[in-house]
Amino acid sequence: MTEQVNVLVVGEGGREFAIAHKLQQSPKVKQVYCAPGNVGMKTVGVVPVAIPETDFAGLIRFAKEHQVAWTFVGPEDCLVDGIVDDFRAAGLKAFGPSARAAQLEGSKDYALNFMNNYGVPTARHASYRDQTAAIRDVDQFGFPVVIKENGLAGGKGVVIAPDRDTAVQTIKEMFGQGQARLVLEECLQGQEYSMFVLLSNDHYRILPMAQDHKRAYDGDKGPNTGGMGAYSPLPQLSTADYQRMVDEVVTPTVNGLVAGDYDYHGILYIGLILTADGPKVIEYNVRLGDPETQVILPRLATDLFDLVDAALNDQPLPEVKEDPAACLGVVLASKGYPTKPVHGQSLGEFPQEDGIEIAYANVAGDLGDLRGNGGRLLMVLAKDASLKQAHDRVYRYLDGLDEPECFYRHDIGAKAGL
């Protein structure tokens, strides 16, 4: 066997917990560092490093000093700000798109223009720099109407306005809060799915798919969040519909990236909705999703290190093999999330239980006496022979907790018939 290597993961949330954990399990990896990471990562042998994810120079210095083979970038804001470009300029390998390619997530308008140029199906849409024009045209999209902030919003910059009054108020608020541009879209109907494509320019592999739950409360009620839970696989998605997603969405997207000379080496998340007219793209993200990563990586039977290493070195990508077991995870969030989440509440220590994994995210303190650090605190997840078994195991664990300043959804997986 070749000598084991060190790798670095950039980020601090549940997504980075899952990435770092999976990489640490590889026989080819000696040590995974995560900057800045979180205290919970110590439970899976990952070493947190007290360097902010925005300190590109500090991260580059650390990677050189610790003989890091390559760096896996988790957060979208780092990618949009050009972390991969800076690493490459320093002679280091980083897994993620360039700043130019990251505009596919950094700007909704940019992404929609890309889809239009390369024949990728999406919702009827228009972008606006002017509040008056947006209000004038809003009726053309019907109601409910989807209103999106143009830039990064942590998965929360989308409002589905049920009527004209709400739409007008939302448009005024978005522009009033400093948005320079917003997008109006028709509201597509159908189930939403998350597809993750690992790219090495024109070569790609599709990772296990998942379904996210964006709304804060049961029954898909409440404001949009970064995601309240996810599961994989998707029993309700037929083989024929999956193939349509590949043929009608993935193929023209990858062809467009090659034609546009994006030199894409990273993950492309494709948020899809399966409409009566076929699959359509809701959005692109240029990284793995949170909370989907936490449930798809445990089902990835192929070594994640091998996939990323091959992509970064322009070598043939290994075949993606999926574990047939199912994985389901539910997010425990601070009371008041996403608008005014409680900070600093005592969480105590989370009991260990066979078959349960805790993917830590916004937590502080030490493992024996954790405190909430705002937003989505952690995910409780289980992998089992069936989704029903994983679902029941997770909810038994959650129902046994005493966390009065936290909440979670009780219907994760309902669309799979659970």
Sine and cosine of phi, psi and omega as CSV:
sin_phi,cos_phi,sin_psi,cos_psi,sin_omega,cos_omega
0.00,0.00,0.60,-0.80,0.02,-1.00
-0.93,0.37,0.32,-0.95,-0.02,-1.00
-0.90,0.44,0.65,-0.76,0.02,-1.00
-0.93,0.38,0.48,-0.88,-0.06,-1.00
-0.83,-0.56,0.27,-0.96,0.11,-0.99
-0.99,-0.11,0.58,-0.81,0.10,-0.99
-0.74,-0.67,0.38,-0.92,-0.02,-1.00
-0.85,-0.52,0.72,-0.69,0.13,-0.99
-0.93,-0.37,0.72,-0.70,0.02,-1.00
-0.98,-0.22,0.79,-0.61,0.02,-1.00
0.69,-0.72,0.03,-1.00,-0.09,-1.00
-0.61,-0.79,0.02,1.00,-0.14,-0.99
-0.99,-0.13,-0.23,-0.97,0.01,-1.00
-0.90,0.43,-0.56,0.83,0.06,-1.00
-0.87,0.48,-0.74,0.67,-0.02,-1.00
-0.93,0.37,-0.54,0.84,0.11,-0.99
-0.83,0.55,-0.75,0.66,-0.04,-1.00
-0.91,0.41,-0.67,0.74,0.01,-1.00
-0.89,0.47,-0.76,0.65,-0.05,-1.00
-0.90,0.44,-0.65,0.76,0.02,-1.00
-0.88,0.47,-0.72,0.70,-0.01,-1.00
-0.89,0.45,-0.68,0.73,0.00,-1.00
-0.92,0.39,-0.59,0.81,0.00,-1.00
-0.91,0.41,-0.40,0.92,0.02,-1.00
-0.98,0.20,-0.21,0.98,-0.03,-1.00
-0.95,0.31,0.70,-0.71,0.06,-1.00
-0.92,0.40,-0.22,0.97,-0.02,-1.00
-1.00,-0.04,-0.05,1.00,-0.04,-1.00
-0.95,-0.31,0.78,-0.62,0.06,-1.00
-0.99,0.13,-0.81,0.59,-0.03,-1.00
-0.55,-0.84,0.71,-0.70,0.15,-0.99
-0.98,-0.20,0.80,-0.60,0.15,-0.99
-0.97,-0.25,0.52,-0.85,0.05,-1.00
-0.72,-0.70,0.83,-0.56,-0.04,-1.00
-0.89,-0.46,0.84,-0.54,-0.07,1.00
-0.99,0.15,-0.22,0.98,-0.02,-1.00
0.93,0.37,-0.15,-0.99,0.12,-0.99
-0.57,-0.82,0.27,-0.96,-0.14,-0.99
-0.87,0.49,-0.49,0.87,-0.03,-1.00
-0.92,0.40,-0.36,0.93,-0.03,-1.00
-0.91,0.42,-0.36,0.93,0.03,-1.00
-0.89,0.45,-0.38,0.92,-0.02,-1.00
-0.93,0.36,-0.30,0.95,-0.01,-1.00
-0.88,-0.48,0.33,0.94,0.11,-0.99
0.99,0.15,0.18,0.98,0.03,-1.00
-1.00,0.00,0.63,-0.78,-0.05,-1.00
-0.99,-0.17,0.93,-0.38,0.09,-1.00
-0.93,0.36,0.58,-0.81,-0.02,-1.00
-0.81,-0.58,0.81,-0.58,-0.12,-0.99
-0.98,0.20,0.88,0.47,0.10,-0.99
-0.82,-0.57,0.83,-0.56,0.01,-1.00
-0.87,0.50,0.56,-0.83,-0.02,-1.00
-0.91,0.42,-0.29,0.96,0.03,-1.00
-1.00,0.06,-0.16,0.99,-0.02,-1.00
-1.00,0.02,0.98,0.22,-0.08,-1.00
-0.87,0.49,-0.65,0.76,-0.01,-1.00
-0.90,0.45,-0.65,0.76,0.02,-1.00
-0.91,0.40,-0.62,0.78,0.03,-1.00
-0.92,0.40,-0.67,0.74,0.03,-1.00
-0.89,0.46,-0.69,0.73,0.02,-1.00
-0.88,0.48,-0.70,0.72,0.01,-1.00
-0.88,0.47,-0.70,0.71,-0.03,-1.00
-0.87,0.50,-0.64,0.77,0.02,-1.00
-0.94,0.35,-0.69,0.72,-0.07,-1.00
-0.93,0.37,-0.47,0.88,-0.06,-1.00
-0.95,-0.31,0.34,0.94,0.07,-1.00
0.75,0.67,0.75,0.66,0.01,-1.00
-0.96,0.28,0.80,-0.59,-0.02,-1.00
-0.92,0.39,-0.69,0.72,0.09,-1.00
-0.29,-0.96,0.24,-0.97,-0.08,-1.00
-0.87,-0.49,0.71,-0.71,0.05,-1.00
-0.97,-0.25,0.89,-0.46,-0.06,-1.00
-1.00,-0.07,0.84,-0.54,-0.02,-1.00
-1.00,0.05,-0.82,0.58,-0.20,-0.98
-0.99,0.17,0.57,-0.82,-0.03,-1.00
-0.93,0.36,-0.58,0.82,-0.06,-1.00
-0.91,0.42,-0.60,0.80,0.07,-1.00
-0.89,0.46,-0.66,0.75,-0.02,-1.00
-0.91,0.40,-0.70,0.72,0.03,-1.00
-0.89,0.46,-0.55,0.83,-0.02,-1.00
-0.99,0.13,-0.01,1.00,0.16,-0.99
1.00,-0.05,0.46,0.89,-0.01,-1.00
-0.88,0.48,-0.61,0.79,-0.02,-1.00
-0.92,0.39,-0.64,0.77,0.05,-1.00
-0.87,0.49,-0.67,0.74,-0.01,-1.00
-0.92,0.40,-0.66,0.75,0.03,-1.00
-0.89,0.45,-0.70,0.71,0.01,-1.00
-0.88,0.47,-0.65,0.76,0.01,-1.00
-0.90,0.44,-0.46,0.89,0.02,-1.00
-1.00,0.02,0.09,1.00,0.02,-1.00
0.99,0.17,0.35,0.94,-0.03,-1.00
-0.91,-0.41,0.46,-0.89,0.01,-1.00
-1.00,-0.07,0.74,-0.68,0.06,-1.00
-0.70,-0.72,0.71,-0.70,-0.04,-1.00
-1.00,-0.03,0.93,-0.38,-0.03,-1.00
0.38,-0.92,0.31,-0.95,-0.01,-1.00
-0.97,0.22,0.31,-0.95,0.11,-0.99
-0.92,0.38,0.18,-0.98,0.03,-1.00
-0.87,0.50,-0.61,0.79,0.01,-1.00
-0.89,0.46,-0.76,0.65,-0.01,-1.00
-0.92,0.40,-0.50,0.86,-0.01,-1.00
-0.93,0.37,-0.20,0.98,0.09,-1.00
-0.90,0.44,-0.28,0.96,0.08,-1.00
-0.88,0.47,-0.41,0.91,0.15,-0.99
-0.96,-0.28,-0.55,0.84,-0.08,-1.00
-0.92,0.40,-0.38,0.93,0.00,-1.00
-0.63,-0.77,0.89,-0.45,0.04,-1.00
-0.87,0.49,-0.63,0.77,-0.01,-1.00
-0.89,0.45,-0.68,0.74,0.03,-1.00
-0.87,0.49,-0.71,0.70,-0.02,-1.00
-0.89,0.45,-0.67,0.74,0.00,-1.00
-0.91,0.41,-0.62,0.79,0.07,-1.00
-0.90,0.44,-0.63,0.78,0.06,-1.00
-0.87,0.49,-0.74,0.68,-0.01,-1.00
-0.88,0.48,-0.67,0.74,0.03,-1.00
-0.88,0.47,-0.68,0.73,-0.06,-1.00
-0.92,0.40,-0.55,0.83,-0.14,-0.99
-0.91,-0.40,0.27,0.96,0.15,-0.99
0.94,0.35,0.60,0.80,0.05,-1.00
-1.00,-0.08,0.84,-0.55,-0.08,-1.00
-0.92,0.39,0.73,-0.68,0.02,-1.00
-0.50,-0.87,-0.03,-1.00,-0.01,-1.00
-0.95,0.30,0.41,-0.91,0.16,-0.99
-0.90,0.43,0.71,-0.70,-0.19,-0.98
-0.44,-0.90,0.22,-0.97,0.17,-0.99
-0.37,-0.93,0.49,-0.87,0.03,-1.00
-0.92,-0.39,0.46,-0.89,-0.12,-0.99
-0.67,-0.75,0.68,-0.73,0.15,-0.99
-0.98,-0.20,-0.12,0.99,-0.15,-0.99
-0.83,-0.56,0.80,-0.60,-0.03,-1.00
-0.88,0.48,-0.67,0.74,-0.05,-1.00
-0.88,0.47,-0.69,0.73,-0.01,-1.00
-0.92,0.40,-0.64,0.77,0.00,-1.00
-0.90,0.44,-0.70,0.72,0.01,-1.00
-0.92,0.40,-0.62,0.78,0.01,-1.00
-0.88,0.48,-0.61,0.80,-0.12,-0.99
-1.00,-0.09,-0.14,0.99,-0.20,-0.98
-0.86,0.52,-0.54,0.84,-0.02,-1.00
-0.90,0.43,-0.39,0.92,-0.06,-1.00
-0.92,0.40,-0.32,0.95,-0.08,-1.00
-0.99,-0.11,-0.06,1.00,-0.03,-1.00
0.95,0.30,0.11,-0.99,0.00,-1.00
-0.77,-0.63,0.63,-0.78,0.06,1.00
-0.92,0.38,0.39,-0.92,0.02,-1.00
-0.84,-0.54,0.58,-0.81,0.01,-1.00
-0.99,-0.10,0.79,-0.61,0.00,-1.00
-0.86,-0.51,0.84,-0.54,-0.09,-1.00
-0.85,-0.53,0.70,-0.71,0.23,-0.97
-0.92,0.40,0.59,-0.81,-0.08,-1.00
-0.95,0.32,-0.61,0.79,-0.12,-0.99
-1.00,-0.06,-0.19,-0.98,0.01,-1.00
-0.91,0.42,0.66,-0.75,-0.01,-1.00
-0.58,-0.81,0.32,0.95,0.06,-1.00
0.87,0.50,0.52,0.85,0.01,-1.00
0.98,0.19,0.07,1.00,-0.11,-0.99
-0.90,-0.45,0.05,1.00,-0.09,-1.00
-1.00,0.02,0.57,0.82,-0.02,-1.00
-0.80,-0.61,0.76,-0.65,0.08,-1.00
-0.83,-0.56,0.76,-0.65,0.11,-0.99
-0.98,-0.19,0.98,-0.22,-0.09,-1.00
-1.00,0.05,0.85,-0.53,-0.08,-1.00
-0.97,0.25,-0.33,0.94,-0.07,-1.00
-0.49,-0.87,0.10,-0.99,-0.09,-1.00
-0.90,0.43,-0.67,0.74,-0.03,-1.00
-0.87,0.50,-0.71,0.71,0.02,-1.00
-0.91,0.42,-0.65,0.76,0.00,-1.00
-0.88,0.47,-0.72,0.70,-0.01,-1.00
-0.89,0.45,-0.69,0.73,0.01,-1.00
-0.88,0.47,-0.68,0.73,0.00,-1.00
-0.90,0.43,-0.69,0.73,0.02,-1.00
-0.87,0.50,-0.71,0.70,0.00,-1.00
-0.89,0.45,-0.65,0.76,-0.01,-1.00
-0.91,0.40,-0.69,0.73,-0.03,-1.00
-0.89,0.45,-0.73,0.68,0.04,-1.00
-0.92,0.39,-0.60,0.80,0.01,-1.00
-0.91,0.42,-0.45,0.89,0.02,-1.00
-1.00,0.04,0.13,0.99,0.12,-0.99
0.97,-0.22,0.11,0.99,0.06,-1.00
-0.91,0.42,0.78,-0.63,0.02,-1.00
-1.00,0.08,-0.34,0.94,-0.04,-1.00
-0.42,-0.91,0.59,-0.81,0.14,-0.99
-0.67,-0.75,0.27,-0.96,-0.07,-1.00
-0.87,-0.50,0.71,-0.70,0.15,-0.99
-0.96,-0.27,0.69,-0.73,0.01,-1.00
-0.66,-0.75,0.49,-0.87,0.18,-0.98
-0.91,0.42,0.51,-0.86,-0.01,-1.00
-1.00,0.02,0.94,-0.34,-0.01,-1.00
-0.98,0.20,0.53,-0.85,-0.01,-1.00
-0.93,-0.37,0.70,-0.71,0.02,-1.00
0.58,-0.81,0.09,-1.00,0.03,-1.00
-0.98,0.21,0.57,-0.82,0.03,-1.00
-0.99,-0.14,0.60,-0.80,0.00,-1.00
-0.69,-0.72,0.46,-0.89,0.02,-1.00
-0.93,-0.37,0.86,-0.51,0.02,-1.00
-0.89,-0.45,0.75,-0.67,-0.03,-1.00
-0.88,-0.47,0.86,-0.51,-0.05,-1.00
-0.94,-0.35,0.84,-0.54,0.08,-1.00
-1.00,-0.04,0.88,-0.48,-0.17,-0.99
-0.92,-0.39,0.62,-0.79,0.21,-0.98
-0.75,-0.66,0.98,0.20,-0.12,-0.99
0.86,0.51,-0.95,-0.33,-0.06,-1.00
-1.00,-0.04,0.02,1.00,0.06,-1.00
-0.97,-0.24,0.60,-0.80,-0.02,-1.00
-0.47,-0.88,0.34,-0.94,0.15,-0.99
-0.72,-0.70,0.59,-0.81,0.02,-1.00
-0.98,-0.18,0.82,-0.58,0.01,-1.00
-0.98,0.19,0.19,-0.98,0.06,-1.00
-0.80,0.59,0.62,-0.79,-0.02,-1.00
-1.00,0.04,0.31,-0.95,-0.01,-1.00
-0.56,-0.83,0.21,-0.98,0.17,-0.99
-0.84,-0.55,0.79,-0.62,0.00,-1.00
-0.99,-0.10,0.27,-0.96,0.06,-1.00
-0.78,-0.63,0.98,-0.20,-0.19,-0.98
-0.99,0.16,-0.58,0.82,-0.09,-1.00
-0.96,0.29,0.46,-0.89,-0.13,-0.99
-0.94,0.35,-0.54,0.84,-0.20,-0.98
-0.86,-0.52,0.22,-0.97,0.00,-1.00
-0.80,0.60,0.52,-0.86,0.03,-1.00
0.96,0.29,0.35,0.94,-0.04,-1.00
0.83,0.56,0.71,0.71,0.06,-1.00
-0.96,-0.27,0.29,-0.96,0.08,-1.00
1.00,0.05,-0.04,-1.00,-0.06,-1.00
-0.95,0.31,0.35,-0.94,0.12,-0.99
-0.92,0.40,0.57,-0.82,0.04,-1.00
-0.79,-0.61,-0.08,-1.00,0.13,-0.99
-0.96,0.27,-0.17,0.99,-0.01,-1.00
0.77,-0.63,0.77,-0.64,-0.10,-0.99
-0.95,-0.32,0.00,1.00,0.02,-1.00
0.28,-0.96,0.27,-0.96,-0.04,-1.00
-0.36,-0.93,0.25,-0.97,0.07,-1.00
-0.46,-0.89,0.33,-0.94,0.01,-1.00
-0.37,-0.93,0.66,-0.75,0.11,0.99
-0.99,0.13,-0.20,-0.98,-0.11,-0.99
-0.87,-0.50,1.00,-0.01,-0.08,-1.00
-0.90,0.44,-0.39,0.92,-0.03,-1.00
-0.99,0.12,-0.14,0.99,-0.01,-1.00
-1.00,-0.05,0.90,-0.44,-0.04,-1.00
-0.96,0.26,0.36,-0.93,0.06,-1.00
-0.87,0.49,-0.62,0.78,-0.02,-1.00
-0.91,0.41,-0.68,0.74,0.01,-1.00
-0.93,0.37,-0.61,0.79,0.07,-1.00
-0.86,0.50,-0.70,0.72,-0.01,-1.00
-0.91,0.42,-0.58,0.81,0.08,-1.00
-0.88,0.47,-0.63,0.78,0.05,-1.00
-0.87,0.50,-0.69,0.73,0.01,-1.00
-0.91,0.42,-0.75,0.66,-0.10,-1.00
-0.95,0.32,-0.67,0.75,-0.15,-0.99
-1.00,-0.07,-0.31,0.95,-0.05,-1.00
-0.87,-0.49,-0.82,0.58,-0.08,-1.00
-0.91,0.40,-0.73,0.68,-0.06,-1.00
-0.87,0.50,-0.79,0.62,0.03,-1.00
-0.91,0.41,-0.49,0.87,0.05,-1.00
-0.91,0.41,-0.76,0.65,0.00,-1.00
-0.90,0.44,-0.66,0.75,0.05,-1.00
-0.87,0.50,-0.62,0.79,0.03,-1.00
-0.92,0.39,-0.63,0.78,0.03,-1.00
-0.90,0.44,-0.62,0.78,0.03,-1.00
-0.95,0.33,-0.72,0.69,-0.01,-1.00
-0.88,0.47,-0.56,0.83,0.00,-1.00
-1.00,0.08,0.05,1.00,0.06,-1.00
0.84,0.54,0.75,0.66,-0.02,-1.00
-0.99,0.10,-0.26,0.97,0.01,-1.00
0.74,0.68,0.82,0.57,-0.18,-0.98
-1.00,0.10,0.89,-0.45,0.09,-1.00
-0.80,-0.60,1.00,-0.05,-0.06,-1.00
0.11,-0.99,-0.31,-0.95,0.02,-1.00
-0.98,-0.18,0.67,-0.74,0.20,-0.98
-0.88,-0.48,0.89,-0.46,0.10,-1.00
-1.00,0.03,0.74,-0.67,0.07,-1.00
-0.89,-0.46,0.93,-0.37,0.08,-1.00
-0.99,0.10,0.88,-0.47,-0.14,-0.99
-0.89,-0.46,0.49,-0.87,0.21,-0.98
-0.80,-0.60,0.76,-0.65,-0.03,-1.00
-1.00,-0.02,0.99,-0.16,-0.04,-1.00
-1.00,-0.01,0.09,-1.00,0.07,-1.00
-0.90,0.44,-0.37,0.93,0.01,-1.00
-0.99,-0.10,0.12,0.99,-0.02,-1.00
0.94,-0.35,-0.02,-1.00,-0.05,-1.00
-0.96,0.29,0.64,-0.77,0.09,-1.00
-0.71,-0.70,0.52,-0.86,-0.05,-1.00
-1.00,0.07,0.78,-0.63,0.13,-0.99
-1.00,0.09,-0.70,0.71,-0.03,-1.00
-0.27,-0.96,0.35,-0.94,0.23,-0.97
-0.97,-0.25,0.61,-0.79,0.29,-0.96
-0.85,-0.53,0.47,-0.88,-0.11,-0.99
-0.97,-0.26,0.49,0.87,-0.04,-1.00
-0.32,-0.95,0.08,-1.00,0.08,-1.00
-0.92,0.39,0.43,-0.90,-0.04,-1.00
-1.00,-0.05,0.38,-0.92,0.09,-1.00
-0.81,-0.59,0.94,-0.35,0.53,0.85
-0.95,-0.30,0.14,0.99,-0.09,-1.00
-0.89,0.45,-0.59,0.81,-0.03,-1.00
-0.82,0.58,-0.62,0.78,-0.07,-1.00
-0.91,0.42,-0.39,0.92,0.00,-1.00
-0.96,-0.27,-0.33,0.94,0.00,-1.00
-1.00,0.04,-0.56,0.83,-0.05,-1.00
-0.93,0.38,-0.58,0.81,0.10,-1.00
-0.89,0.45,-0.35,0.93,0.01,-1.00
-1.00,-0.04,-0.06,1.00,0.00,-1.00
-0.99,0.11,0.96,-0.29,-0.02,-1.00
-0.99,0.17,-0.37,0.93,0.08,-1.00
-0.97,0.25,0.59,-0.81,0.02,-1.00
-0.91,0.41,0.87,-0.49,0.00,-1.00
-0.87,0.49,-0.60,0.80,0.04,-1.00
-0.85,0.53,-0.70,0.71,-0.02,-1.00
-0.89,0.46,-0.65,0.76,0.00,-1.00
-0.89,0.45,-0.76,0.65,-0.04,-1.00
-0.93,0.37,-0.67,0.74,-0.02,-1.00
-0.88,0.47,-0.68,0.74,0.04,-1.00
-0.90,0.44,-0.67,0.74,0.00,-1.00
-0.88,0.47,-0.71,0.71,-0.05,-1.00
-0.93,0.36,-0.42,0.91,-0.01,-1.00
-0.97,-0.24,0.24,0.97,0.03,-1.00
0.78,0.62,0.67,0.74,0.07,-1.00
-0.97,-0.26,0.29,-0.96,0.03,-1.00
-0.83,0.56,0.72,-0.70,-0.04,-1.00
-0.98,0.19,0.73,-0.68,0.05,-1.00
-0.87,0.48,0.46,-0.89,0.08,-1.00
-0.91,0.42,0.65,-0.76,0.07,-1.00
-0.99,0.10,0.87,-0.50,0.06,-1.00
-0.94,-0.35,0.72,-0.70,-0.05,-1.00
-0.96,-0.27,0.69,-0.72,0.16,-0.99
-0.93,0.36,0.77,-0.63,-0.03,-1.00
-0.93,0.38,-0.26,0.97,0.01,-1.00
-0.90,0.43,0.36,-0.93,0.00,-1.00
-0.98,-0.22,0.47,-0.88,0.01,-1.00
-0.71,-0.70,0.72,-0.70,0.02,-1.00
-0.67,-0.74,0.66,-0.75,-0.01,-1.00
-0.67,-0.74,0.57,-0.82,-0.01,-1.00
-0.82,-0.57,0.74,-0.67,-0.03,-1.00
-0.99,0.12,0.73,-0.68,0.18,-0.98
-0.99,-0.14,0.89,-0.46,-0.10,-1.00
-0.90,-0.45,0.39,-0.92,0.06,-1.00
-0.93,0.37,0.64,-0.77,0.10,-1.00
-0.79,0.61,0.72,-0.69,-0.02,-1.00
1.00,-0.09,-0.21,0.98,0.04,-1.00
-0.92,0.40,0.64,-0.77,0.16,0.99
-0.99,-0.13,-0.05,1.00,-0.11,-0.99
-0.99,0.14,-0.81,0.59,-0.01,-1.00
-0.67,-0.74,0.96,0.27,-0.06,-1.00
-0.93,0.36,0.62,-0.79,0.11,-0.99
-0.90,0.43,0.63,-0.78,0.08,-1.00
-0.87,-0.49,0.54,-0.84,0.18,-0.98
0.99,0.14,0.08,1.00,-0.01,-1.00
-0.92,0.39,0.53,-0.85,0.04,-1.00
-0.96,0.26,0.79,-0.61,0.03,-1.00
-0.96,-0.28,-0.34,0.94,-0.04,-1.00
0.96,0.29,-0.56,-0.83,-0.01,-1.00
-0.89,-0.46,0.70,-0.71,-0.01,-1.00
-1.00,0.00,0.83,-0.56,-0.09,-1.00
-0.91,0.41,0.58,-0.81,0.10,-1.00
-0.99,0.17,0.63,-0.78,0.00,-1.00
-0.53,-0.85,0.70,-0.71,0.02,-1.00
-0.84,0.55,0.73,-0.68,0.04,-1.00
1.00,0.08,-0.07,1.00,0.02,-1.00
-0.92,-0.39,0.72,-0.69,0.12,-0.99
-0.87,-0.50,0.62,-0.79,0.09,-1.00
-0.95,-0.31,0.88,-0.47,0.10,-1.00
-0.99,-0.13,0.97,-0.23,-0.11,-0.99
-0.98,0.21,0.53,-0.85,-0.01,-1.00
-0.70,-0.71,-1.00,-0.09,-0.06,-1.00
-1.00,0.02,0.96,0.29,0.04,-1.00
-0.79,-0.62,0.45,-0.89,0.02,-1.00
-0.69,-0.73,-0.02,-1.00,-0.03,-1.00
1.00,0.04,-0.59,-0.81,0.07,-1.00
-0.80,-0.60,0.20,-0.98,-0.15,-0.99
-0.88,0.48,-0.46,0.89,0.01,-1.00
-0.99,0.12,-0.23,0.97,-0.05,-1.00
-0.45,-0.89,0.95,0.30,-0.07,-1.00
-0.97,0.23,0.46,-0.89,0.11,-0.99
-0.82,-0.57,0.50,-0.87,0.08,-1.00
-0.96,0.29,0.59,-0.81,-0.01,-1.00
-0.84,-0.54,0.47,0.88,0.06,-1.00
1.00,-0.07,0.48,-0.88,0.15,-0.99
0.91,0.41,-0.64,-0.77,-0.01,-1.00
-0.99,0.12,0.89,-0.45,-0.18,-0.98
-0.99,0.11,-0.68,0.74,-0.08,-1.00
-0.20,-0.98,0.16,-0.99,0.11,-0.99
-0.83,-0.56,0.71,-0.70,0.15,-0.99
-0.99,-0.12,0.84,-0.54,-0.06,-1.00
-0.68,-0.73,0.40,-0.92,0.02,-1.00
-0.63,-0.78,0.54,-0.84,0.13,-0.99
-0.89,-0.46,0.77,-0.64,-0.07,-1.00
-0.52,-0.86,0.02,-1.00,-0.07,-1.00
-0.91,0.41,-0.47,0.88,0.01,-1.00
-0.67,-0.74,0.34,-0.94,0.07,-1.00
-0.87,0.49,-0.63,0.77,-0.01,-1.00
-0.87,0.49,-0.68,0.73,0.01,-1.00
-0.92,0.40,-0.67,0.74,0.04,-1.00
-0.90,0.44,-0.69,0.72,0.02,-1.00
-0.84,0.54,-0.77,0.64,-0.07,-1.00
-0.91,0.41,-0.61,0.79,0.00,-1.00
-0.90,0.43,-0.69,0.72,-0.01,-1.00
-0.90,0.43,-0.72,0.70,-0.07,-1.00
-0.95,0.30,-0.50,0.87,0.12,-0.99
-0.88,0.47,-0.67,0.74,0.01,-1.00
-0.91,0.42,-0.76,0.65,-0.03,-1.00
-0.88,0.47,-0.65,0.76,-0.03,-1.00
-0.92,0.39,-0.30,0.96,0.02,-1.00
-1.00,0.00,-0.07,1.00,-0.01,-1.00
-1.00,0.10,0.43,-0.90,0.09,-1.00
-0.85,-0.52,1.00,0.04,-0.05,-1.00
-0.76,-0.65,0.98,0.19,-0.13,-0.99
-0.91,0.42,-0.35,0.94,-0.01,-1.00
-0.98,-0.18,0.41,0.91,0.03,-1.00
-0.72,-0.69,0.22,-0.97,0.09,-1.00
-0.49,-0.87,0.25,-0.97,0.07,-1.00
-0.45,-0.89,0.36,-0.93,0.08,-1.00
-0.98,0.19,0.53,-0.85,-0.05,-1.00
-0.97,-0.26,0.10,0.99,-0.12,-0.99
-0.80,-0.59,0.44,0.90,0.04,-1.00
-0.91,0.41,0.81,-0.59,-0.01,-1.00
0.99,-0.11,0.01,1.00,-0.04,-1.00
-0.87,0.49,-0.55,0.83,-0.04,-1.00
-0.96,0.29,-0.17,0.98,0.11,-0.99
-1.00,-0.08,0.15,0.99,0.03,-1.00
1.00,0.01,0.22,0.97,-0.01,-1.00
-0.99,0.12,0.00,0.00,0.00,0.00
